[in-house]
Amino acid sequence: MPFYCQHKVLAGLRDAYLYTGSPLAKELFRGLSDWSVNVVSNISDEQMQQVLGSEHGGMNETLVDAYKIFGDKKYLDGAKKYSHRQMIDGMKTFNPTFLDGKHANTQVPKYIGFERAWQEDKSLTDYRNAVLNFWNDVAQNRTVCIGGNSISEHFQNHQNGQLYINNMEGPESCNSNNMLKLSEDLFDDTHDAKYADFYEATMWNHIMSTQDPETGGYVYFTSLRPLSYRIYSQVNQGMWCCVGTGMENHSKYGHFIYTHSATNDTLYVNLFTASELKSKKFGIRQETNFPYEQKTKLTITKGGKFTLAIRKPSWASADGKASYTYQTKKWKAGEVVNVALPMTLRYEECPDYKSYIAFKYGPILLGARTETEAQLPNEYGGEGRMDHSPGARSTAKPLSSAPLLIGNRSEVFSNIQTKDLSKLSFTLNTDKGTLPLVPFYSIQHSRYSCYFFQGTKEDYANSDMGRKDAEEQALQARTLDYVATGEQQSEAGHEVKFSTGSTSGSYRGENYRDAKNGEFIQYVVENTQGLKTDLSLMLRFITSDRGRTADIFIDDQKLGDITIQPRMQGADEQGFFNVEYAIPESLLLDSKGNVKKKLTFKIAASPNTMCPGLYYVRLMKK
């Protein structure tokens, strides 16, 4: 984690020099780059790879930039040393399961660095192949309707698509920010329109939606669960990673509109945004009200011979493929190129969960504004470590209470009527009545749905939505605090401690943490309502850990124990089951008789067995 912060400082100094020409920033960047190389110079490559198993941002990227600026090969060698071989080797040939269960935003900056290293050293073909395969897997197989990816900051396996709908912690803003950076780098190398198409969709549908237009607060997780809403940061209260990234995100809308070739003889028009470009070689003005009109006007303001390349988006192409149209000539100042951008309505299925669909008009995701409450719970996150997370509060509503689209999919567009195309305003007929269907980024301070269950009456009757909803709603209503074990942010927010033999991972689609014989796992959970009676702990295990035994403690007082048997009461078809332990009133009060707001939970393995895998911890009320 220290290198994660180091990367941010390096990148800031680099940008201060590149954007402002500051000689002080340049020398500070050089000095900190020297330190970054020297501090790991005495450890072996094998030891370094162990270090790189923790989140370290894009250290390799900034050291490649130091090599580019200063020309000293020690920085390029340093960048290679900071490159995580596991992530190169795992994706140098396409592997659609390699990323399953991995912390998403830990990985993307690494691949940005791999790409930058290849740009400066073309012998690094394994770096390059890993980058191309990583982007293809994330963008084409793991990206949801807003252009983001991951659940609770982790990539999911392809049997777990329902988590995009069930889980409150949807795609993270930082992850999309880094995927845009990677897409830019790949576009610069290839000028393949698919990278610009991805950039456009993610910018409009995720990045644009992550700032409160009233307060300027930023959004960490964008929940895709129907009937969710956004949680915003507050000034001087929550400096989440997505706050720092958010400041960068919303200053960059002009960043990728135009690019040029390495030979400076081709000008690419990538995005359709009212803007004007003035450079030594090119001058062009773009006039448009896109996406509220289906055209743009380009006026050449500086004459000269060059190639003008205009993106033809996949959503405006008959064959559904993105490309560029090229025109090479001696341009005259004042010449005009009018570009038609025809939009149509279409739907996209949720990855690996085809019962849910989302609607797009051109590149723009449409969402239903479902209801506005007088006070949305935790809408403005406070100082709490997990206040950025909608999953940390009981805000979920039953999926069956969300708007459903019952009928044949071939007739689904009959539910949509155009209201005002100049505002991209539609209406959607659902089983809950008619709802406004508008650009997703425009829905703020309201519950929304952007994915909709769509199927016949028979499909719905055969689903387990109602049963699961009732169980989940009852569980959420009783939950005071929740630890998503094995997940970085949740564990950090609950002051995790564990022995050296503890490991975490994903099994059968759920994350866990375990420990070796005689070792322990510990979290601090919060009694948010200050209750002094009728509290309990609910722990989640799996029967495949049969034979494992452990003791359960609250504040070092034994609460109970667990021995995993091949068959356990309440186990589901995957073998998961929950055990609930009542907490005596004596453990909820301190020595003065005051209610404890925080309780330390510990599970300790017996000397003879590993600790059972722990799949979550809930502090529950009656």
Salt bridges, closest charged atoms under 4 A:
ASP15 OD1 - ARG14 NE 3.00
GLU27 OE1 - ARG30 NE 3.38
ASP34 OD1 - LYS74 NZ 2.91
GLU61 OE1 - HIS7 NE2 3.29
GLU61 OE2 - ARG14 NH1 3.33
GLU61 OE2 - LYS181 NZ 3.73
ASP65 OD2 - ARG14 NH1 2.63
ASP65 OD1 - ARG116 NH2 2.73
ASP77 OD1 - LYS73 NZ 2.83
ASP89 OD1 - ARG85 NH2 2.56
ASP89 OD1 - LYS92 NZ 3.63
ASP100 OD1 - ARG142 NH2 2.82
GLU115 OE2 - ARG128 NH1 2.82
GLU120 OE2 - LYS68 NZ 3.89
GLU120 OE2 - ARG116 NH1 3.47
ASP121 OD2 - LYS80 NZ 2.84
ASP126 OD2 - ARG85 NH2 3.06
ASP137 OD2 - ARG142 NE 2.97
GLU153 OE1 - HIS103 NE2 2.63
GLU184 OE1 - HIS255 NE2 3.03
ASP189 OD2 - ARG128 NH1 3.70
ASP197 OD1 - ARG311 NH1 2.47
GLU200 OE2 - ARG311 NH2 2.70
ASP212 OD1 - HIS445 NE2 2.78
GLU214 OE1 - HIS445 NE2 3.80
GLU248 OE2 - LYS252 NZ 3.63
GLU287 OE2 - ARG285 NE 3.86
GLU335 OE1 - LYS329 NZ 2.67
GLU348 OE2 - ARG346 NH2 3.71
GLU348 OE2 - LYS360 NZ 3.34
GLU349 OE1 - LYS354 NZ 3.22
GLU349 OE2 - ARG409 NH1 3.06
ASP352 OD2 - HIS158 ND1 3.10
GLU371 OE1 - LYS397 NZ 2.97
GLU373 OE2 - LYS397 NZ 3.67
GLU373 OE2 - ARG447 NE 2.37
GLU379 OE2 - HIS445 ND1 2.60
ASP387 OD1 - ARG393 NH2 2.51
ASP431 OD2 - LYS432 NZ 2.72
ASP464 OD2 - ARG467 NH2 3.50
ASP464 OD2 - LYS468 NZ 3.14
GLU471 OE2 - ARG467 NH1 3.43
GLU472 OE2 - ARG225 NH1 2.83
ASP481 OD1 - HIS494 NE2 2.92
GLU491 OE2 - ARG513 NE 2.78
GLU495 OE2 - LYS598 NZ 3.77
GLU510 OE1 - ARG540 NE 3.01
ASP514 OD2 - ARG548 NH1 3.76
ASP545 OD1 - ARG548 NH2 3.65
ASP551 OD1 - LYS558 NZ 3.27
ASP555 OD2 - LYS596 NZ 2.90
ASP556 OD1 - LYS602 NZ 3.51
ASP561 OD2 - LYS558 NZ 3.79
ASP572 OD2 - ARG540 NH2 3.76
GLU580 OE2 - ARG478 NH2 2.45
